[in-house]
């Protein structure tokens, strides 16, 4: 029988000398889950997701190895989990949770798409690994498309605009006066990087229908928060795409959600696994954007939890904003490891009962140092804690189980079929066709005028009674033909009117 009492408005994470809980009202103050490989970070993430879901808080998490998908099925009652529950003082009660599976490639979940315009030049430059000059050209391209109302929806739109920038000398001259020089060499470099991105399968990510961010913030019929799981095993083969996508998602949440301040519980909790990929080799402008989003998104009711092996993976400016901490074991084999252990220990409010730096290297699997915000947002004293086991399955779903979840998903049919709306690519094509048509119409007028001057380019006509088989068109035929050709454009209509007046006026005078 359960003996542990959990305060209202909290979720249970585990037990030290007391229940270790996360206060829901402070869950939007962000957090950090760190530890070496195999120390239990993924299990901790699953436990937090389950507990948040039970309280009606939706969750978004990337499933790096496929293990997190098991949350959609009840646990199997592993003996060590049952024993841990007894030690903590709770009942082991297998349960399943409402899950929506997502996948950028549309293979293991509903497709997630965004448009090139929504991604924006900063994140797209990061994705394409562009230098400052190339990023500048991309910014000009976005500005030009915005001014000309050329929609950038998918990669073919971007490819078409790059081709226009690289080959249209009139456009290059026009842009030179306003924005600066755009060389074909720079455009060519961007095009090559775009090809690399396409080869990674990114074309599936850009397009419509684009994700409605509110579809991540849902509850089921029982009031449980939806656990949104991104299939990321294949996505991790392109780590920059993975990191940029999650940052885009955070940015969209920040831009789209209204200000709500501190709620009794978050609107959404976002877990960013393998967080080091976000910060590796990130330019200063991008780090500034990340810091801004993390700092301000809490006022939108969103909590962000970074999951990584080493606390040194997260820049200090971001680390300072992560008030809720779960630290699994770290190994101190190298000088960098030792530095990481020391840095991790110094971030906690120290407990006089043990040395934090020593404890970090001694923690068992499923044990962690925990310090959560309490009261008015001050961190609690760090405690060695046995983590509560998940009640869902630990391990991946079988393909047939995943298919069943997808078949009954509330998102079924919303994003599965791709839509190709008119955008920059089609609009540029139409411009080319219109220009060709105008040139053809203009050529017809000149042919007619040339005929009146004795140099008609009309194709010879043959027939009885003709001299050399050629029958010249009558003046009336020329007038009618010219008028018909010129009626297609406003300029042509003006020329046609002038021709009618001059020619018919001459005939009447004659």
C-alpha positions as CSV (number, residue, x, y, z in Angstrom):
1,X,0.0,0.0,0.0
2,X,1.2,3.5,-0.8
3,X,2.4,5.5,2.2
4,X,4.0,8.6,0.5
5,X,2.0,11.8,0.5
6,X,2.6,14.2,-2.4
7,X,1.6,17.9,-1.9
8,X,-1.1,19.4,-4.1
9,X,0.0,21.2,-7.2
10,X,3.2,19.1,-7.6
11,X,4.4,16.0,-9.4
12,X,6.4,13.3,-7.8
13,X,9.9,12.7,-9.1
14,X,11.3,10.4,-6.5
15,X,12.3,10.2,-2.8
16,X,15.3,11.2,-0.8
17,X,14.7,11.8,2.9
18,X,11.5,13.4,1.7
19,X,9.3,13.3,-1.4
20,X,11.1,15.2,-4.2
21,X,8.6,17.0,-6.3
22,X,8.3,19.6,-9.1
23,X,5.9,22.4,-8.3
24,X,3.7,22.8,-11.3
25,X,3.4,26.6,-10.8
26,X,7.2,26.8,-11.2
27,X,7.6,24.2,-13.9
28,X,7.8,27.0,-16.6
29,X,11.1,28.2,-15.0
30,X,12.8,25.6,-17.1
31,X,15.2,22.8,-16.1
32,X,18.2,20.6,-16.9
33,X,18.6,16.8,-16.9
34,X,22.2,15.7,-17.2
35,X,24.2,12.5,-16.7
36,X,26.5,10.1,-18.5
37,X,25.2,7.5,-21.0
38,X,23.3,4.7,-19.3
39,X,22.7,6.5,-16.0
40,X,18.9,6.9,-16.4
41,X,18.2,10.2,-18.1
42,X,15.6,8.8,-20.6
43,X,13.8,7.0,-17.8
44,X,13.7,10.2,-15.8
45,X,12.4,12.1,-18.8
46,X,9.6,9.4,-19.2
47,X,8.7,9.7,-15.6
48,X,8.4,13.5,-15.8
49,X,6.4,13.2,-19.0
50,X,4.0,10.7,-17.4
51,X,3.5,12.8,-14.3
52,X,2.9,16.0,-16.2
53,X,0.4,14.3,-18.5
54,X,-1.6,13.0,-15.5
55,X,-1.9,16.6,-14.3
56,X,-3.2,17.7,-17.7
57,X,0.0,19.3,-19.0
58,X,0.9,18.5,-22.6
59,X,4.5,17.4,-23.4
60,X,6.7,17.5,-26.4
61,X,9.8,15.3,-26.5
62,X,12.2,13.9,-29.1
63,X,12.6,10.1,-29.1
64,X,16.2,9.6,-30.0
65,X,16.5,5.8,-29.7
66,X,12.8,4.9,-30.0
67,X,12.6,3.9,-26.3
68,X,10.2,6.7,-25.3
69,X,7.4,5.4,-27.6
70,X,6.6,2.8,-24.9
71,X,4.8,5.4,-22.9
72,X,1.8,4.6,-25.1
73,X,1.6,1.1,-23.5
74,X,1.3,0.0,-19.9
75,X,4.4,-1.1,-18.1
76,X,5.4,-4.7,-17.7
77,X,6.0,-4.7,-14.0
78,X,9.7,-5.3,-14.0
79,X,10.8,-6.5,-10.6
80,X,13.3,-3.7,-10.0
81,X,10.6,-1.1,-10.8
82,X,8.2,-2.8,-8.4
83,X,10.9,-2.9,-5.7
84,X,11.8,0.8,-6.2
85,X,8.2,1.8,-5.8
86,X,8.0,-0.1,-2.5
87,X,11.2,1.7,-1.3
88,X,9.7,5.0,-2.3
89,X,6.4,4.2,-0.7
90,X,4.0,4.2,-3.7
91,X,2.1,1.5,-5.5
92,X,3.3,0.2,-8.9
93,X,0.3,0.7,-11.1
94,X,1.0,0.1,-14.9
95,X,-0.7,2.7,-17.0
96,X,-0.6,4.1,-20.5
97,X,-0.7,7.7,-21.7
98,X,-2.2,9.6,-24.7
99,X,0.4,9.9,-27.3
100,X,0.7,11.6,-30.7
101,X,3.6,10.4,-32.9
102,X,5.3,12.9,-35.2
103,X,8.0,12.4,-37.8
104,X,9.7,14.9,-40.1
105,X,9.9,12.2,-42.7
106,X,6.3,11.0,-42.2
107,X,7.4,7.4,-41.7
108,X,6.8,6.7,-37.9
109,X,4.4,9.5,-37.2
110,X,2.3,12.4,-38.7
111,X,4.5,14.6,-40.9
112,X,5.6,17.9,-39.5
113,X,6.1,20.7,-42.0
114,X,6.9,24.4,-42.0
115,X,7.4,26.8,-44.8
116,X,10.7,28.4,-45.8
117,X,9.2,31.8,-44.8
118,X,8.4,30.6,-41.3
119,X,11.8,29.2,-40.8
120,X,13.3,32.6,-41.6
121,X,16.8,33.5,-42.9
122,X,18.6,33.2,-39.6
123,X,17.7,29.6,-38.9
124,X,17.9,28.6,-42.5
125,X,21.4,30.0,-42.7
126,X,22.3,27.9,-39.7
127,X,20.8,24.9,-41.4
128,X,22.7,25.5,-44.6
129,X,25.9,26.3,-42.7
130,X,26.3,29.6,-44.6
131,X,29.0,32.2,-43.9
132,X,28.2,35.9,-43.2
133,X,28.3,37.0,-46.8
134,X,26.0,34.1,-47.9
135,X,23.7,34.8,-45.0
136,X,23.5,38.4,-46.1
137,X,22.4,37.3,-49.6
138,X,19.7,35.1,-48.1
139,X,18.4,38.0,-46.0
140,X,18.2,40.1,-49.2
141,X,16.3,37.3,-50.9
142,X,13.8,37.1,-48.1
143,X,13.3,40.9,-48.1
144,X,12.8,41.0,-51.9
145,X,10.3,38.1,-51.8
146,X,8.4,39.9,-49.0
147,X,8.2,43.2,-51.0
148,X,7.2,41.4,-54.2
149,X,4.7,39.2,-52.4
150,X,6.5,36.0,-53.6
151,X,5.6,33.3,-51.2
152,X,8.5,31.0,-50.0
153,X,6.8,27.8,-49.0
154,X,9.1,24.9,-50.0
155,X,12.6,24.2,-51.3
156,X,11.6,24.5,-55.0
157,X,10.5,28.1,-54.2
158,X,13.9,28.8,-52.6
159,X,15.7,27.1,-55.5
160,X,13.8,29.2,-58.1
161,X,14.5,32.4,-56.3
162,X,18.2,31.6,-56.0
163,X,18.3,30.9,-59.8
164,X,16.6,34.3,-60.4
165,X,19.1,36.1,-58.2
166,X,22.0,34.3,-59.9
167,X,21.1,34.8,-63.5
168,X,18.9,37.9,-63.7
169,X,21.4,40.8,-64.4
170,X,18.6,43.4,-64.3
171,X,17.5,42.2,-60.9
172,X,21.1,42.2,-59.7
173,X,21.6,45.8,-60.8
174,X,18.3,46.8,-59.1
175,X,19.3,45.2,-55.8
176,X,22.8,46.6,-56.0
177,X,21.5,50.1,-55.6
178,X,19.5,49.2,-52.5
179,X,21.2,46.3,-50.7
180,X,24.6,45.7,-52.2
181,X,26.3,43.4,-54.7
182,X,25.0,39.9,-55.3
183,X,27.5,37.7,-57.1
184,X,26.6,34.5,-59.0
185,X,29.4,32.8,-57.1
186,X,27.8,33.5,-53.7
187,X,24.4,32.4,-55.0
188,X,26.1,29.2,-56.4
189,X,27.6,28.4,-53.0
190,X,24.1,28.7,-51.4
191,X,22.7,26.4,-54.1
192,X,25.3,23.8,-53.4
193,X,24.5,23.8,-49.7
194,X,20.8,23.6,-50.5
195,X,21.5,20.4,-52.5
196,X,23.3,18.9,-49.4
197,X,20.2,19.7,-47.4
198,X,17.9,18.1,-49.9
199,X,20.0,15.0,-49.9
200,X,19.4,14.7,-46.2
201,X,15.6,14.6,-46.9
202,X,14.8,18.1,-45.7
203,X,12.5,18.7,-48.7
204,X,9.9,16.7,-46.7
205,X,10.1,19.2,-43.9
206,X,9.3,22.3,-46.0
207,X,5.8,22.8,-47.5
208,X,2.2,22.8,-46.6
209,X,0.1,22.1,-44.7
210,X,2.4,23.6,-42.1
211,X,2.1,22.6,-38.4
212,X,-0.4,24.5,-36.3
213,X,1.5,24.9,-33.1
214,X,-1.8,24.6,-31.1
215,X,-2.0,21.0,-32.2
216,X,0.8,20.3,-29.7
217,X,-1.2,21.7,-26.8
218,X,-4.1,19.2,-26.4
219,X,-5.6,17.0,-23.8
220,X,-7.6,13.7,-24.1
221,X,-11.1,12.9,-23.0
222,X,-9.8,12.2,-19.5
223,X,-8.1,15.5,-19.3
224,X,-4.6,14.1,-19.5
225,X,-2.0,16.1,-21.4
226,X,-1.1,14.8,-24.8
227,X,2.5,13.4,-25.0
228,X,3.8,14.5,-28.4
229,X,6.7,12.2,-29.4
230,X,9.0,13.1,-32.3
231,X,10.6,10.1,-33.9
232,X,14.2,11.2,-34.1
233,X,16.2,8.1,-34.7
234,X,16.5,8.8,-38.4
235,X,16.5,12.5,-37.9
236,X,19.6,12.2,-35.7
237,X,21.6,11.2,-38.8
238,X,21.3,14.9,-39.7
239,X,22.1,16.5,-36.3
240,X,22.0,20.0,-37.6
241,X,18.6,19.5,-39.0
242,X,17.4,18.0,-35.7
243,X,18.7,20.9,-33.7
244,X,17.5,23.6,-36.0
245,X,14.0,22.0,-36.2
246,X,13.6,22.0,-32.4
247,X,14.8,25.6,-32.2
248,X,12.3,26.5,-34.9
249,X,9.6,24.8,-32.9
250,X,10.6,26.8,-29.8
251,X,10.6,30.0,-31.8
252,X,7.1,29.3,-33.2
253,X,5.8,28.6,-29.7
254,X,7.3,31.9,-28.5
255,X,5.9,33.9,-31.5
256,X,2.4,32.3,-31.6
257,X,1.4,31.9,-28.0
258,X,-0.1,34.8,-26.0
259,X,1.5,36.2,-22.8
260,X,0.0,34.5,-19.8
261,X,2.5,35.0,-17.0
262,X,2.8,32.4,-14.3
263,X,0.0,29.9,-14.5
264,X,-0.9,27.2,-11.9
265,X,0.5,24.7,-14.4
266,X,2.4,25.1,-17.7
267,X,0.5,25.1,-21.0
268,X,3.3,22.9,-22.5
269,X,6.6,21.3,-21.3
270,X,9.2,20.9,-24.0
271,X,12.1,18.4,-23.6
272,X,15.2,19.1,-25.7
273,X,17.2,15.9,-25.8
274,X,20.8,15.9,-27.0
275,X,20.8,19.6,-26.3
276,X,24.5,19.9,-27.0
277,X,23.7,19.7,-30.8
278,X,21.9,23.1,-30.4
279,X,24.9,24.9,-29.2
280,X,27.8,23.2,-31.0
281,X,29.5,25.8,-33.4
282,X,26.5,28.1,-33.1
283,X,27.2,31.7,-34.2
284,X,26.7,34.5,-31.8
285,X,23.5,35.7,-33.4
286,X,22.0,32.3,-33.0
287,X,23.1,31.9,-29.3
288,X,21.5,35.3,-28.7
289,X,18.3,34.2,-30.2
290,X,18.3,31.0,-28.1
291,X,19.0,32.9,-24.9
292,X,16.1,35.3,-25.7
293,X,13.6,32.6,-26.5
294,X,14.5,30.6,-23.3
295,X,14.3,33.8,-21.2
296,X,11.0,35.0,-22.5
297,X,9.0,31.8,-23.4
298,X,8.2,31.2,-19.7
299,X,5.8,34.1,-19.9
300,X,3.9,32.1,-22.6
301,X,3.4,29.3,-20.2
302,X,6.0,27.0,-21.7
303,X,8.7,25.2,-19.7
304,X,11.9,24.1,-21.5
305,X,14.0,21.2,-20.2
306,X,17.4,20.5,-21.7
307,X,18.6,16.9,-21.6
308,X,22.3,16.3,-22.2
309,X,25.3,14.4,-20.9
310,X,27.4,17.2,-19.6
311,X,26.2,20.5,-18.0
312,X,29.1,22.2,-19.8
313,X,27.2,21.6,-23.0
314,X,24.9,24.5,-22.2
315,X,26.2,28.0,-22.3
316,X,26.3,29.9,-19.0
317,X,23.8,32.5,-20.2
318,X,21.2,29.7,-20.8
319,X,22.3,27.6,-17.9
320,X,21.5,30.4,-15.5
321,X,17.9,30.3,-16.5
322,X,17.4,26.6,-15.7
323,X,16.2,26.5,-12.1
324,X,15.0,22.9,-11.8
325,X,17.9,20.4,-11.9
326,X,18.2,16.6,-12.1
327,X,21.8,15.4,-12.1
328,X,22.6,11.8,-12.8
329,X,26.0,10.3,-12.4
330,X,29.0,11.7,-14.2
331,X,32.4,10.0,-14.7
332,X,35.6,11.9,-13.9
333,X,38.1,10.1,-16.1
334,X,39.6,13.1,-18.0
335,X,40.4,16.7,-17.0
336,X,37.3,17.8,-18.9
337,X,35.1,15.3,-17.0
338,X,36.5,16.5,-13.7
339,X,35.8,20.1,-14.7
340,X,32.2,19.1,-15.6
341,X,31.7,17.4,-12.2
342,X,33.0,20.4,-10.4
343,X,30.8,22.8,-12.5
344,X,27.7,20.6,-11.9
345,X,28.3,20.5,-8.2
346,X,28.7,24.3,-7.9
347,X,25.3,24.9,-9.5
348,X,23.5,23.3,-6.6
349,X,22.5,24.8,-3.3
350,X,24.8,22.7,-1.1
351,X,23.7,20.1,1.4
352,X,25.9,19.9,4.5
353,X,25.2,16.2,4.9
354,X,27.3,15.2,1.9
355,X,29.8,16.6,-0.6
356,X,28.0,17.2,-3.8
357,X,31.1,16.8,-6.0
358,X,31.8,13.3,-4.6
359,X,28.2,12.3,-4.7
360,X,27.9,13.0,-8.5
361,X,30.5,10.3,-9.3
362,X,29.0,7.8,-6.8
363,X,25.3,7.8,-7.9
364,X,23.8,4.5,-9.0
365,X,21.6,3.9,-12.1
366,X,18.2,5.4,-11.4
367,X,19.6,7.7,-8.6
368,X,20.1,11.4,-9.1
369,X,20.9,14.7,-7.3
370,X,17.7,16.8,-7.4
371,X,17.2,20.5,-6.6
372,X,13.8,22.0,-7.6
373,X,12.5,25.5,-7.2
374,X,10.3,26.1,-4.3
375,X,8.5,28.9,-2.5
376,X,9.1,32.1,-4.3
377,X,11.4,30.5,-6.9
378,X,14.4,29.7,-4.7
379,X,16.2,26.4,-5.3
380,X,15.8,23.7,-2.7
381,X,18.8,22.1,-1.0
382,X,20.3,19.3,-3.2
383,X,19.3,15.8,-2.2
384,X,20.4,12.3,-3.3
385,X,17.2,10.9,-4.7
386,X,15.8,7.5,-5.9
387,X,13.9,8.4,-9.1
388,X,10.3,7.2,-9.4
389,X,9.9,4.4,-12.0
390,X,7.7,5.0,-15.1
391,X,4.3,3.4,-15.2
392,X,4.3,3.1,-18.9
393,X,6.4,0.6,-20.8
394,X,10.1,1.3,-20.9
395,X,11.3,0.4,-24.3
396,X,10.0,0.8,-27.9
397,X,6.5,-0.1,-29.2
398,X,6.3,-2.8,-31.8
399,X,5.5,-1.5,-35.3
400,X,2.0,-2.9,-35.2
401,X,1.4,-1.1,-31.8
402,X,2.6,2.2,-33.2
403,X,0.4,1.8,-36.3
404,X,-2.6,1.3,-34.0
405,X,-1.8,4.5,-32.1
406,X,-1.5,6.4,-35.4
407,X,-4.7,5.0,-36.7
408,X,-6.7,6.3,-33.7
409,X,-4.8,9.6,-33.4
410,X,-6.8,12.8,-33.3
411,X,-4.3,14.2,-35.9
412,X,-5.0,11.5,-38.4
413,X,-5.6,13.1,-41.8
414,X,-4.7,16.6,-40.7
415,X,-1.1,16.6,-42.1
416,X,-0.7,13.3,-43.9
417,X,-1.4,14.6,-47.5
418,X,1.0,17.2,-48.8
419,X,-0.5,20.3,-50.5
420,X,1.3,22.3,-53.2
421,X,-0.1,25.8,-53.2
422,X,0.8,28.6,-55.6
423,X,4.0,30.2,-54.4
424,X,7.3,31.8,-55.7
425,X,8.1,29.0,-58.1
426,X,4.7,29.1,-59.8
427,X,4.7,32.9,-59.8
428,X,8.1,33.1,-61.5
429,X,7.0,30.5,-64.1
430,X,3.9,32.6,-64.8
431,X,6.1,35.8,-65.2
432,X,8.2,33.9,-67.8
433,X,5.2,32.7,-69.7
434,X,3.5,36.2,-69.6
435,X,6.8,37.8,-70.9
436,X,7.0,35.2,-73.7
437,X,3.4,35.9,-74.7
438,X,3.9,39.6,-74.7
439,X,7.0,39.2,-76.9
440,X,5.0,37.0,-79.3
441,X,2.2,39.5,-79.5
442,X,4.7,42.4,-80.0
443,X,6.4,40.4,-82.8
444,X,3.0,39.9,-84.6
445,X,2.4,43.6,-84.6
446,X,5.8,44.4,-86.0
447,X,5.3,41.7,-88.7
448,X,2.1,43.4,-89.7
449,X,3.6,46.9,-89.8
450,X,6.5,45.5,-91.8
451,X,4.1,44.1,-94.4
452,X,2.5,47.5,-94.9
453,X,6.0,48.9,-95.5
454,X,6.7,46.2,-98.1
455,X,8.7,43.8,-95.9
456,X,6.0,41.5,-94.6
457,X,7.2,38.5,-92.6
458,X,4.0,36.6,-93.1
459,X,4.4,33.0,-94.2
460,X,3.7,32.7,-98.0
461,X,0.3,31.6,-99.0
462,X,-0.3,29.6,-102.1
463,X,-3.4,29.3,-104.3
464,X,-4.8,29.5,-107.8
465,X,-4.2,32.8,-109.6
466,X,-1.3,33.8,-107.3
467,X,2.0,35.2,-108.7
468,X,4.5,32.6,-107.8
469,X,2.0,30.9,-105.6
470,X,1.9,33.8,-103.2
471,X,-1.3,35.6,-102.2
472,X,-0.7,38.7,-100.1
473,X,-3.2,39.4,-97.3
474,X,-5.6,42.3,-97.8
475,X,-5.4,45.5,-95.8
476,X,-8.6,44.6,-94.0
477,X,-7.1,41.2,-93.0
478,X,-3.9,42.9,-91.7
479,X,-6.0,45.3,-89.6
480,X,-8.1,42.6,-88.1
481,X,-5.1,40.3,-87.4
482,X,-3.1,43.0,-85.8
483,X,-6.0,44.1,-83.6
484,X,-6.7,40.5,-82.5
485,X,-3.1,40.0,-81.5
486,X,-2.7,43.2,-79.7
487,X,-5.9,43.0,-77.6
488,X,-4.2,40.7,-75.1
489,X,-2.3,43.5,-73.3
490,X,-3.0,47.1,-72.4
491,X,0.0,48.3,-74.4
492,X,-1.2,46.2,-77.3
493,X,-4.7,47.6,-77.1
494,X,-3.3,51.2,-77.3
495,X,-1.2,50.3,-80.4
496,X,-4.2,48.5,-82.0
497,X,-6.3,51.6,-81.5
498,X,-3.7,53.8,-83.2
499,X,-3.4,51.4,-86.1
500,X,-7.2,51.4,-86.6
501,X,-7.4,55.2,-86.6
502,X,-4.5,55.8,-89.0
503,X,-5.2,53.0,-91.4
504,X,-9.0,53.3,-91.6
505,X,-8.7,57.1,-91.7
506,X,-6.4,56.7,-94.8
507,X,-8.8,54.3,-96.5
508,X,-11.8,56.7,-95.9
509,X,-9.8,59.6,-97.3
510,X,-8.9,57.6,-100.3
